[in-house]
């Protein structure tokens, strides 16, 4: 039971940190400025991808919670996967694209 508690706590912490870096402005727009400053770099592509970023944020959490290297690797992937699932559950669905309509020309009118 104690291990499950730490797994859930790790997933929540990884999701929170990843969401903060990926999607939130933060106090005084600090994370927004960080993302803007990184534009055009590898770090910008990492900050734009929640799934990629969750791998990086879950690594130190798994390292701190694991008792061995095999458990650490499995815990790393489990925490990242849990954060990704939590993001899918809580994310707002994307806005539907507007329908594009083109009226056919009337051949009888000569247009």
Backbone as a chain_set.jsonl record, in Angstrom:
{"seq": "XXXXXXXXXXXXXXXXXXXXXXXXXXXXXXXXXXXXXXXXXXXXXXXXXXXXXXXXXXXXXXXXXXXXXXXXXXXXXXXXXXXXXXXXXXXXXXXXXXXXXXXXXXXXXXX", "coords": {"N": [[0.828, -1.199, 0.0], [1.959, 1.196, 0.718], [3.813, 1.623, -1.329], [2.112, 2.041, -3.498], [0.951, 4.439, -2.782], [3.141, 6.201, -3.054], [3.571, 5.937, -5.775], [1.215, 7.058, -6.868], [1.437, 9.633, -5.801], [3.818, 10.411, -7.076], [2.981, 10.395, -9.778], [1.036, 12.431, -9.747], [2.662, 14.608, -9.012], [4.468, 14.696, -11.177], [2.673, 15.192, -13.288], [1.703, 17.714, -12.504], [4.006, 19.357, -12.498], [4.837, 19.068, -15.169], [2.583, 20.056, -16.549], [2.597, 22.674, -15.623], [5.007, 23.688, -16.73], [4.487, 23.27, -19.436], [1.953, 24.363, -20.188], [1.005, 26.508, -18.634], [1.028, 29.967, -17.576], [2.105, 30.887, -15.203], [3.173, 32.491, -12.091], [3.683, 35.96, -12.412], [4.065, 35.614, -15.116], [6.213, 33.88, -15.558], [6.724, 31.272, -16.619], [5.67, 31.489, -19.126], [7.369, 33.433, -20.197], [9.726, 31.946, -20.104], [9.182, 29.899, -21.999], [8.952, 31.504, -24.288], [11.525, 32.587, -24.445], [12.994, 30.367, -25.098], [12.345, 29.8, -27.694], [12.747, 28.307, -30.885], [14.721, 26.518, -30.184], [16.016, 23.306, -28.996], [14.99, 22.937, -26.452], [12.622, 24.393, -26.58], [11.028, 22.814, -28.274], [10.788, 20.628, -26.617], [9.39, 21.726, -24.429], [6.992, 22.235, -25.661], [5.787, 19.804, -26.084], [3.8, 17.792, -24.276], [3.912, 15.039, -23.655], [6.607, 14.323, -24.186], [7.926, 16.031, -22.415], [6.963, 15.073, -19.991], [8.395, 12.736, -19.64], [10.904, 13.719, -18.945], [10.368, 15.181, -16.608], [9.451, 13.214, -14.907], [11.619, 11.592, -14.46], [13.546, 12.472, -12.366], [11.823, 12.204, -10.189], [11.198, 9.476, -10.147], [13.77, 8.509, -9.718], [14.265, 9.412, -7.119], [12.357, 7.953, -5.694], [12.782, 5.252, -6.188], [14.233, 2.051, -5.298], [16.084, 0.508, -6.517], [17.902, 0.033, -9.668], [16.39, -1.252, -11.694], [13.774, -1.062, -10.719], [13.672, 1.692, -10.718], [13.731, 2.369, -13.463], [11.328, 1.197, -14.371], [9.524, 2.533, -12.729], [9.965, 5.168, -13.564], [8.941, 5.113, -16.225], [6.312, 4.374, -15.622], [5.377, 6.518, -14.04], [5.581, 8.638, -15.852], [3.833, 7.687, -17.858], [1.446, 7.617, -16.375], [1.131, 10.353, -15.853], [0.725, 11.267, -18.455], [-1.695, 9.965, -19.08], [-3.36, 11.187, -17.184], [-3.26, 13.804, -18.128], [-4.605, 13.508, -20.575], [-7.142, 12.888, -19.653], [-7.894, 15.212, -18.3], [-7.561, 17.321, -20.084], [-8.893, 19.884, -22.188], [-11.102, 19.299, -24.915], [-9.993, 19.694, -28.306], [-10.925, 22.554, -30.273], [-13.486, 22.319, -32.67], [-12.968, 22.296, -36.158], [-13.996, 24.846, -38.417], [-16.591, 24.364, -40.769], [-16.054, 24.172, -44.235], [-17.476, 25.673, -46.963], [-18.343, 25.734, -50.311], [-20.159, 27.24, -52.744], [-21.665, 25.818, -55.545], [-21.296, 26.855, -58.926], [-23.892, 28.131, -60.983], [-24.603, 26.609, -63.907], [-26.403, 27.518, -65.804], [-26.573, 30.255, -65.508], [-24.355, 31.368, -66.615], [-22.074, 32.165, -65.279]], "CA": [[0.0, 0.0, 0.0], [2.847, 2.359, 0.801], [4.381, 1.837, -2.662], [1.063, 2.605, -4.342], [0.841, 5.842, -2.377], [4.245, 6.949, -3.663], [3.341, 5.953, -7.218], [0.174, 8.067, -7.14], [2.035, 10.93, -5.49], [4.765, 10.698, -8.162], [2.213, 10.719, -10.988], [0.45, 13.761, -9.57], [3.74, 15.604, -9.038], [4.969, 14.796, -12.554], [1.655, 15.879, -14.092], [1.64, 19.121, -12.11], [5.206, 20.039, -12.981], [4.802, 19.075, -16.635], [1.526, 20.982, -16.974], [3.067, 24.017, -15.297], [6.007, 24.094, -17.719], [3.981, 23.152, -20.797], [0.71, 25.044, -20.555], [0.593, 27.603, -17.767], [1.865, 31.169, -17.593], [2.802, 30.977, -13.927], [3.163, 33.818, -11.464], [4.45, 36.983, -13.128], [4.307, 35.085, -16.467], [7.574, 33.35, -15.592], [6.829, 30.121, -17.506], [5.415, 32.016, -20.465], [8.633, 34.041, -20.64], [10.684, 30.861, -20.326], [8.878, 29.28, -23.29], [9.289, 32.462, -25.36], [12.979, 32.722, -24.522], [13.544, 29.137, -25.668], [11.851, 29.602, -29.059], [13.723, 27.944, -31.9], [15.748, 25.62, -29.656], [15.562, 21.983, -28.593], [14.2, 23.101, -25.238], [11.282, 24.853, -26.978], [10.267, 21.653, -28.758], [10.512, 19.816, -25.444], [8.36, 22.393, -23.639], [5.735, 22.218, -26.415], [5.246, 18.443, -26.127], [3.528, 17.328, -22.92], [4.381, 13.663, -23.485], [8.075, 14.341, -24.113], [8.311, 16.722, -21.184], [6.65, 14.232, -18.83], [9.514, 11.807, -19.449], [11.982, 14.432, -18.262], [9.983, 15.571, -15.247], [9.253, 12.031, -14.074], [12.898, 10.92, -14.193], [14.063, 12.683, -11.004], [10.856, 11.7, -9.215], [11.428, 8.033, -10.08], [15.094, 8.3, -9.126], [14.159, 9.613, -5.675], [11.458, 6.98, -5.081], [13.184, 3.874, -6.472], [15.24, 1.431, -4.435], [17.07, -0.141, -7.391], [17.886, 0.587, -11.024], [15.281, -1.837, -12.457], [12.57, -0.416, -10.21], [13.734, 3.082, -11.15], [13.336, 2.463, -14.877], [9.895, 0.913, -14.47], [8.815, 3.625, -12.061], [10.095, 6.323, -14.461], [7.979, 4.974, -17.311], [4.959, 4.353, -15.053], [5.013, 7.878, -13.628], [5.374, 9.408, -17.076], [2.587, 7.201, -18.464], [0.333, 8.079, -15.55], [0.968, 11.796, -16.088], [0.135, 11.429, -19.785], [-3.11, 9.592, -18.978], [-4.04, 12.243, -16.435], [-3.392, 14.947, -19.034], [-5.667, 13.209, -21.544], [-8.423, 12.924, -18.96], [-8.228, 16.567, -17.851], [-7.394, 18.318, -21.146], [-10.087, 20.279, -22.921], [-11.039, 18.814, -26.294], [-9.682, 20.774, -29.25], [-12.073, 23.175, -30.941], [-13.78, 21.741, -33.978], [-12.685, 23.181, -37.29], [-15.17, 25.364, -39.099], [-16.879, 23.706, -42.042], [-15.757, 24.981, -45.413], [-18.539, 25.464, -47.93], [-18.225, 26.463, -51.56], [-21.375, 27.075, -53.515], [-21.415, 25.517, -56.961], [-21.799, 27.843, -59.888], [-25.051, 27.697, -61.765], [-24.204, 26.626, -65.324], [-27.396, 28.218, -66.631], [-26.435, 31.705, -65.396], [-23.229, 31.833, -67.412], [-20.954, 32.575, -64.418]], "C": [[0.867, 1.255, 0.0], [3.467, 2.679, -0.557], [3.364, 2.468, -3.606], [0.868, 4.091, -4.042], [1.919, 6.683, -3.054], [4.122, 7.005, -5.183], [2.32, 7.024, -7.583], [0.721, 9.467, -6.887], [3.026, 11.353, -6.587], [4.06, 11.089, -9.446], [1.618, 12.118, -10.886], [1.513, 14.858, -9.626], [4.286, 15.789, -10.451], [3.963, 15.52, -13.442], [1.645, 17.364, -13.785], [2.82, 19.901, -12.655], [5.209, 20.141, -14.502], [3.763, 20.061, -17.148], [1.941, 22.433, -16.728], [4.046, 24.519, -16.353], [5.449, 24.155, -19.138], [2.852, 24.108, -21.138], [0.347, 26.269, -19.735], [1.56, 28.779, -17.864], [2.679, 31.302, -16.317], [2.713, 32.366, -13.329], [4.119, 34.757, -12.202], [4.857, 36.514, -14.531], [5.685, 34.451, -16.619], [7.717, 32.175, -16.567], [6.513, 30.504, -18.945], [6.691, 32.645, -21.022], [9.709, 32.995, -20.901], [10.445, 30.205, -21.673], [9.224, 30.213, -24.449], [10.794, 32.597, -25.541], [13.628, 31.519, -25.204], [13.131, 28.905, -27.121], [12.995, 29.301, -30.022], [14.809, 26.996, -31.409], [15.142, 24.254, -29.343], [14.661, 22.077, -27.373], [12.785, 23.566, -25.559], [10.437, 23.695, -27.476], [9.912, 20.721, -27.599], [9.382, 20.419, -24.616], [7.004, 22.394, -24.334], [5.055, 20.855, -26.406], [5.049, 17.916, -24.708], [4.101, 15.937, -22.697], [5.896, 13.594, -23.353], [8.536, 14.941, -22.796], [8.028, 15.878, -19.952], [7.725, 13.178, -18.589], [10.635, 12.461, -18.655], [11.613, 14.801, -16.832], [9.801, 14.359, -14.336], [10.563, 11.331, -13.724], [13.44, 11.207, -12.796], [13.112, 12.191, -9.915], [11.055, 10.194, -9.039], [12.766, 7.72, -9.419], [15.036, 8.434, -7.605], [13.336, 8.514, -4.995], [11.934, 5.536, -5.212], [14.245, 3.371, -5.49], [16.309, 0.705, -5.245], [16.931, 0.383, -8.806], [16.727, 0.033, -11.851], [13.954, -1.21, -12.013], [12.523, 1.041, -10.659], [13.289, 3.261, -12.59], [11.842, 2.233, -15.033], [9.063, 2.023, -13.837], [8.845, 4.889, -12.913], [9.041, 6.266, -15.566], [6.541, 4.985, -16.794], [4.5, 5.745, -14.645], [4.743, 8.749, -14.846], [4.073, 8.992, -17.76], [1.362, 7.652, -17.694], [0.065, 9.558, -15.743], [0.334, 12.05, -17.453], [-1.349, 11.051, -19.781], [-3.913, 10.657, -18.248], [-4.242, 13.487, -17.297], [-4.511, 14.721, -20.041], [-7.049, 13.3, -20.905], [-8.849, 14.359, -18.667], [-8.154, 17.622, -18.943], [-8.729, 18.631, -21.809], [-9.984, 19.762, -24.347], [-10.729, 19.977, -27.241], [-10.946, 21.294, -29.923], [-12.25, 22.546, -32.317], [-13.501, 22.773, -35.07], [-13.994, 23.622, -37.932], [-15.353, 24.632, -40.427], [-16.61, 24.679, -43.179], [-16.782, 24.652, -46.484], [-18.295, 26.347, -49.142], [-19.48, 26.175, -52.37], [-21.015, 26.821, -54.964], [-21.987, 26.616, -57.836], [-22.975, 27.254, -60.658], [-24.659, 27.754, -63.24], [-25.174, 27.387, -66.223], [-27.201, 29.721, -66.588], [-25.258, 32.236, -66.189], [-22.042, 32.311, -66.586], [-19.846, 31.588, -64.423]], "O": [[0.537, 2.25, -0.645], [3.632, 3.846, -0.909], [3.711, 3.326, -4.417], [0.648, 4.894, -4.949], [1.63, 7.762, -3.57], [4.514, 7.99, -5.808], [2.542, 7.808, -8.506], [0.489, 10.38, -7.68], [3.061, 12.521, -6.977], [4.491, 12.014, -10.134], [1.69, 12.899, -11.836], [1.289, 15.914, -10.218], [4.537, 16.917, -10.875], [4.344, 16.362, -14.254], [1.584, 18.187, -14.698], [2.65, 20.986, -13.211], [5.546, 21.188, -15.056], [4.032, 20.818, -18.081], [1.659, 23.311, -17.543], [3.926, 25.652, -16.82], [5.874, 24.981, -19.945], [2.79, 24.615, -22.258], [-0.557, 27.008, -20.124], [2.737, 28.617, -18.187], [3.815, 31.775, -16.346], [2.24, 33.304, -13.971], [5.23, 34.37, -12.564], [5.87, 36.961, -15.069], [6.263, 34.487, -17.705], [8.723, 32.085, -17.271], [7.04, 29.9, -19.879], [7.051, 32.417, -22.177], [10.514, 33.146, -21.82], [11.394, 29.972, -22.422], [9.731, 29.765, -25.477], [11.28, 32.71, -26.667], [14.689, 31.644, -25.815], [13.532, 27.906, -27.718], [14.05, 29.935, -29.989], [15.738, 26.698, -32.16], [13.927, 24.065, -29.412], [13.666, 21.357, -27.282], [11.84, 23.17, -24.876], [9.257, 23.599, -27.141], [8.851, 20.097, -27.605], [8.505, 19.691, -24.15], [5.974, 22.538, -23.676], [3.862, 20.763, -26.693], [6.024, 17.624, -24.014], [4.712, 15.679, -21.659], [6.411, 12.878, -22.495], [9.434, 14.411, -22.142], [8.767, 15.95, -18.97], [7.943, 12.77, -17.449], [11.244, 11.829, -17.792], [12.458, 14.741, -15.939], [9.979, 14.466, -13.123], [10.603, 10.548, -12.775], [13.774, 10.26, -12.084], [13.556, 11.803, -8.834], [11.079, 9.695, -7.914], [12.873, 6.768, -8.646], [15.676, 7.667, -6.885], [13.594, 8.181, -3.838], [11.528, 4.682, -4.424], [15.032, 4.139, -4.937], [17.342, 0.326, -4.694], [15.974, 1.089, -9.124], [16.134, 0.772, -12.637], [13.115, -0.869, -12.847], [11.448, 1.566, -10.95], [12.554, 4.197, -12.906], [11.163, 2.978, -15.74], [8.015, 2.399, -14.363], [7.849, 5.61, -12.978], [8.335, 7.244, -15.814], [5.651, 5.535, -17.443], [3.349, 6.111, -14.883], [3.778, 9.513, -14.864], [3.298, 9.845, -18.193], [0.351, 8.026, -18.29], [-1.09, 9.981, -15.792], [-0.5, 12.945, -17.595], [-2.167, 11.73, -20.403], [-5.026, 10.989, -18.657], [-5.277, 14.147, -17.206], [-5.28, 15.637, -20.332], [-8.009, 13.736, -21.541], [-10.03, 14.69, -18.773], [-8.646, 18.732, -18.742], [-9.581, 17.757, -21.968], [-8.901, 19.78, -24.934], [-11.155, 21.107, -27.003], [-11.912, 20.556, -30.114], [-11.28, 22.28, -33.026], [-13.77, 23.964, -34.909], [-14.967, 22.869, -37.981], [-14.381, 24.323, -41.117], [-16.911, 25.869, -43.08], [-16.94, 23.494, -46.869], [-18.07, 27.55, -49.016], [-19.816, 25.022, -52.642], [-20.175, 27.51, -55.541], [-23.015, 27.219, -57.527], [-23.035, 26.056, -60.937], [-24.408, 28.837, -63.768], [-24.789, 27.849, -67.297], [-27.61, 30.416, -67.518], [-25.167, 33.442, -66.417], [-21.08, 32.823, -67.156], [-18.836, 31.791, -63.749]]}, "num_chains": 1, "name": "protein.A"}
